[in-house]
Amino acid sequence: MPGTYIPSDYLPVLITFLLAAAIGMGALVVGILLRPRRPYAQKLTPYESGNPPVGEPRYRFSVKFYIVAMLFVVFDVEAVFLYPWAVAYDKLGIFGFVEMMLFIFILLIGYVYVWKKGAFEWE
């Protein structure tokens, strides 16, 4: 009958998904049931890394924090691409080498650009 066919190839994926969801939910339920519940005023106060909070909680951060975070992601992605390239270097030959050098050169241009813009200078 049309519309009632479930591909058997996806059954292990479905079972794995359901098992992972059951283990996750089970861990949460066991944690809720077994954890100690002794709230008191000092425990319920907010903190920042173990220190009492200072200033307004809706403080606006400088854009430099976000720029540094984006630069970290960009260069982290570069490292992710470098590892498989290094593993398969023998199979890629000169073409793979030229492509990776082009990739690194483009990232170097971006690095020099943000350096000239002063993104690495902290005030």
CORBELPE-V772402 format. One record per backbone hydrogen bond with DSSP energy under -0.5 kcal/mol. CO is the residue of the C=O (numbers start at 1). NH is the residue of the N-H. If there is no record, write none. Layout:
co & nh
CO & NH
CO & NH
//
This chain:
co & nh
1 & 4
5 & 7
7 & 10
8 & 11
10 & 14
11 & 15
12 & 16
13 & 17
14 & 18
15 & 19
16 & 20
17 & 21
18 & 22
19 & 23
20 & 24
21 & 25
22 & 26
23 & 27
24 & 28
25 & 29
26 & 30
27 & 31
28 & 32
29 & 33
30 & 34
31 & 35
36 & 38
40 & 44
41 & 45
42 & 45
46 & 53
47 & 49
48 & 51
51 & 48
56 & 59
62 & 65
62 & 66
63 & 67
64 & 68
65 & 69
66 & 70
67 & 71
68 & 72
69 & 73
70 & 74
71 & 75
72 & 76
73 & 77
74 & 78
75 & 79
76 & 80
77 & 81
78 & 82
79 & 83
80 & 84
81 & 85
82 & 86
83 & 87
84 & 88
86 & 89
88 & 92
89 & 93
92 & 95
92 & 96
93 & 97
94 & 98
95 & 99
96 & 100
97 & 101
98 & 102
99 & 103
100 & 104
101 & 105
102 & 106
103 & 107
104 & 108
105 & 109
106 & 110
107 & 111
108 & 112
109 & 113
110 & 114
111 & 115
112 & 116
113 & 117
114 & 118
114 & 119
115 & 118
118 & 121
120 & 122
//
